[in-house]
Amino acid sequence: MAAGRKTPRFYFSLRSPYSWLAYRELLEYHPDIAAAVEWRPFFEPDATSERMLAEAGGTFPYTPMSRAKHLYILQDVGRIAKARGISLTWPVDRAPVWEVPHLAYLVALRKGRGPEYVAAAYRARWEQGRDICDRAVVAGIATELGLDPAQLSGAADDPELRREGVRLLLDIDADGVFGVPFFVHGHSRFWGLDRLPDFAVHLRERLVPARSMPEPAGAAAGLGTRTADDGHAGGCG
């Protein structure tokens, strides 16, 4: 999974509502960028992954969220979703282990169904309010996609996938990723939902000749450049 430094990367988390919103806008307004980037999962390590990460010389950029920030995110995401006409159902996480859904993504990716898995997992979490750390939910997503439910729901128990997950965490550390959504291209970094349009412009200028660049969908109406009304960057850890 290790990417070259010149490969543009989109760090996403199935946990993060801002990452979910960025995912939707990436596909709707910037499909060319969605196709050009490498999609890389960002997840908070459990005790096992944290130990393996430390043994490999890495660290994870995590600070506990304050109650005030949590309440702000509830308000902010609800406001953004309403402005965009998006139906939102807040999930309840019960003793979450984020390796469960994110390492399952690696299995789906190997089977050529990575994008479909991300779509189904985001739909389950943010539209249906389901607990995607529940292995039964992941098994149901696998069945929906025609994949092996035991293989996906048990991905966190696979030693090889655990090691691959730690390699991803090491890349997160190396890329200086401190929250999601996070976009990286070379030495350029963009954090947050509100920085997606800037990243899209940056990447188009460097990967596509200016005279042949298509106008992104919704550009004429000013879509895809909206920001939260309080100037929040639209990112979280």
C-alpha positions in Angstrom: 0.0 0.0 0.0 2.9 2.3 0.4 2.7 5.2 -2.0 5.4 7.3 -3.6 5.6 10.8 -2.4 4.4 12.1 -5.7 1.2 10.1 -5.6 -1.8 12.3 -4.5 -3.5 10.8 -1.5 -6.9 11.2 0.2 -6.9 10.2 3.8 -10.4 9.3 4.8 -12.0 7.9 7.9 -15.3 6.0 8.1 -15.6 7.4 11.6 -15.5 11.1 10.7 -18.6 13.0 9.5 -16.4 15.6 7.8 -14.7 12.8 5.9 -18.1 11.5 4.8 -19.1 14.9 3.6 -15.8 15.3 1.7 -16.3 11.9 0.2 -19.7 13.0 -1.1 -18.4 16.2 -2.5 -15.3 14.6 -4.0 -17.5 12.2 -6.1 -20.2 14.8 -7.0 -18.1 17.8 -7.9 -14.6 16.5 -8.4 -14.8 13.0 -10.0 -11.6 13.5 -11.9 -9.8 14.1 -8.6 -11.5 11.1 -7.0 -10.1 9.0 -9.7 -6.6 10.5 -9.5 -5.9 10.1 -5.8 -5.0 7.0 -3.8 -7.6 6.4 -1.1 -6.0 5.7 2.3 -7.9 4.8 5.5 -7.2 6.8 8.7 -8.2 5.1 11.9 -7.5 5.3 15.6 -5.4 2.3 16.6 -6.6 -0.1 19.3 -4.2 -1.4 22.0 -2.7 -4.1 19.7 -2.2 -1.7 16.7 -0.8 1.0 19.0 1.8 -1.5 20.4 2.8 -2.6 17.0 3.0 1.0 15.8 5.3 1.9 18.7 7.5 -1.1 18.0 7.8 0.1 14.4 8.9 3.5 15.6 5.7 5.3 14.8 3.2 7.4 16.7 -0.4 8.3 16.1 -1.5 12.0 16.2 -4.4 11.8 18.6 -5.7 14.0 21.3 -9.0 13.2 23.2 -11.9 15.4 22.0 -13.3 17.8 24.6 -17.0 17.9 25.3 -17.2 21.4 23.9 -15.6 20.2 20.6 -17.9 17.2 20.4 -21.0 19.4 20.9 -19.7 21.8 18.3 -19.2 19.1 15.7 -22.8 17.9 16.3 -24.0 21.4 15.5 -21.6 22.1 12.7 -22.2 18.8 10.8 -25.9 19.1 11.2 -25.8 22.6 9.8 -23.6 21.6 6.8 -25.8 18.5 6.0 -29.0 20.7 6.2 -27.5 23.3 3.8 -26.6 20.6 1.3 -30.0 18.8 1.6 -28.3 15.6 3.0 -30.2 13.3 5.3 -28.1 12.5 8.4 -28.6 10.0 11.1 -26.1 10.1 14.0 -24.7 6.7 14.9 -24.0 5.6 18.4 -20.5 3.9 18.9 -20.4 1.2 21.5 -16.8 0.2 22.5 -15.6 0.9 18.9 -12.6 -0.9 17.4 -11.9 1.0 14.2 -9.7 -1.7 12.7 -12.9 -3.7 12.2 -14.3 -1.5 9.4 -11.1 -0.1 8.1 -9.1 -3.3 7.7 -12.2 -4.8 6.1 -11.8 -2.0 3.5 -8.4 -3.4 2.7 -10.0 -6.8 1.9 -12.6 -5.2 -0.3 -9.9 -3.2 -2.0 -8.0 -6.4 -2.8 -11.1 -7.8 -4.3 -11.6 -4.8 -6.5 -14.6 -3.5 -4.5 -12.9 -0.8 -2.4 -15.1 2.1 -3.6 -18.3 0.1 -3.2 -17.3 -0.8 0.3 -16.6 2.8 1.3 -20.0 3.8 -0.2 -21.8 1.1 1.7 -20.0 1.7 5.0 -20.6 5.5 4.8 -24.3 4.8 4.0 -24.6 2.4 6.9 -23.0 4.8 9.4 -24.2 8.2 8.4 -27.5 7.6 6.7 -28.7 4.6 8.6 -27.0 5.3 12.0 -25.6 1.8 12.2 -22.5 0.7 14.2 -19.9 -0.2 11.6 -17.6 -1.5 14.3 -20.2 -4.3 14.8 -18.9 -7.2 12.9 -22.4 -8.3 12.0 -22.9 -4.9 10.2 -19.6 -5.4 8.3 -20.6 -9.0 7.4 -23.9 -7.6 6.1 -22.0 -5.0 3.9 -19.8 -7.8 2.6 -22.9 -9.9 1.7 -24.4 -6.9 0.0 -21.3 -6.5 -2.2 -21.0 -10.2 -2.9 -17.9 -10.6 -0.8 -17.0 -13.2 1.9 -18.7 -11.9 5.1 -16.4 -13.9 7.4 -13.3 -12.5 5.7 -14.4 -8.9 5.9 -15.9 -9.1 9.4 -12.8 -10.9 10.7 -10.2 -8.7 9.0 -9.1 -7.2 12.4 -8.1 -10.8 13.4 -5.8 -11.4 10.4 -2.1 -10.9 11.4 -1.2 -9.9 7.8 -3.9 -7.2 7.6 -2.9 -6.0 11.1 0.6 -5.5 9.8 -0.7 -3.7 6.7 -2.8 -1.5 8.9 0.3 -0.6 10.9 2.1 0.3 7.6 -0.7 2.6 6.8 -0.5 4.2 10.3 3.3 4.7 9.7 2.4 6.6 6.5 -0.1 8.7 8.3 2.7 9.6 10.7 5.2 10.3 7.9 2.7 12.4 5.9 2.0 14.6 8.9 -1.7 13.7 8.9 -3.4 15.0 12.1 -7.1 14.7 11.1 -9.5 13.9 8.3 -10.3 14.6 5.6 -6.7 15.2 4.6 -5.3 15.6 1.1 -1.6 15.2 0.3 0.4 15.8 -2.9 4.2 15.9 -2.5 4.9 18.6 0.1 1.4 20.2 -0.2 -1.2 19.4 2.4 -4.8 20.3 2.7 -6.9 19.6 5.8 -10.6 19.7 6.1 -13.8 19.7 4.0 -13.4 23.4 3.2 -10.0 22.7 1.6 -11.2 20.2 -0.9 -11.8 22.8 -3.7 -8.3 24.2 -3.1 -6.8 20.7 -3.4 -8.8 20.1 -6.5 -7.4 23.2 -8.1 -3.9 22.4 -7.0 -4.1 18.9 -8.5 -5.6 19.9 -11.7 -3.0 22.5 -12.3 -0.2 19.9 -11.8 -1.7 16.8 -13.4 -3.7 18.2 -16.3 -2.7 20.8 -18.9 -4.7 24.0 -18.2 -6.2 24.2 -21.7 -7.7 20.7 -21.4 -9.0 20.9 -17.8 -12.7 20.3 -17.6 -14.8 22.6 -15.5 -15.8 20.7 -12.4 -19.5 19.9 -12.0 -21.5 22.6 -10.3 -18.8 25.3 -10.8 -21.1 27.6 -12.7 -23.5 27.7 -9.7 -20.7 28.0 -7.2 -21.2 24.5 -5.9 -18.3 22.6 -4.3 -16.8 25.8 -2.9 -19.2 26.2 0.0 -17.8 26.6 3.5 -19.2 26.3 7.0 -20.6 29.6 8.1 -18.3 29.9 11.0 -15.1 29.3 9.0 -14.3 25.9 10.5 -12.0 23.9 8.3 -14.3 20.9 8.4 -11.9 18.4 9.7 -11.6 16.3 12.8 -9.3 13.6 14.2 
